[in-house]
Amino acid sequence: VRIGIRQIAGLIARRIVCHATPGSAARTGLRFGMIKFGSSTELILPAEQDLSIEVSTGERVWCGRSPLAILPERQPRTD
């Protein structure tokens, strides 16, 4: 499953640390970077009808501990 992650620098401090590269693989709980001083991160998920969003707007989340969404189980491809 392809997802997107975008780190956005804040207007004043503009502090982002990113260890990932475009196209790199992500795993559950993997730390790929850090945002500081008002910067933010966007998670771009596929449009799946049975995607379960596990957090709400404004909720504080913790790397490796807070599930953001649960993707539906997929059957392995056999072609």
N, C-alpha and C positions, 0 to 999 in steps of 0.2 A: 504494500500500500504506500502510495506517495503522499507525503504531507509537506507543508511548507512552514518554515519558521522565519520570521522577520524580526530583527532587533532594530528598534527605532531610537535614535539619540534624542535626549531631551533638549529643549530650546536653550537652556542656560549652560549646564555643565557638559553636555555631550560626551558622556563616558560610557563606552561599551567595550567589553572584552569578549572576543569570539575566537574559539579554538577550532570550530568546524569550518569546512570548505564547501562551496556549492557542489551538490550532488553526493555528499558523504552520507553514509548510513547512520541512522539514529537507533538507539536501543532504549528500552524502558529504564529510566533512572540515569541515563547518560548525561553528564554535564558537558554542555557544548560551549558555554560562555556565561557571562555575568553582565547584568545591567546595573548602573549606578546613578544616583542623583537625578531621579525623575525620568529616566529613560524607560522604555517599555518593550515588551515582546508580543508579537502576534503569532498565533498558531492557526495555520490554514489547513482545514480538514476536508476530506472528500465529501461530496453531497450524498450521503447515504441515508435512506429513510429510517433504518434501524440503528443509527448512530446514537449512542447514549452520552449526553453531556453531563458530566459529574460535578461541575462547579457553576457558580452564578457570578454575575457581574459584581466586582468589588471584593470578592472573596480572596483572602490571602492563601497562596499555595506555596508548597515547599518542594524543591527539587528532589526527585526520587521517592517522595512520600505521598504526594497528592495526585491521584489520577484525574486528569482533565477531561478525558473522554474515553469511551470504550467502543472500539470498532467491532462490527459483527464478525463472527467466525467465518473464515473463508475456506473453501475446499481447495486442496492443492491442485494445480493445473497438471494435466496428464498429456498435453500435446507436445 
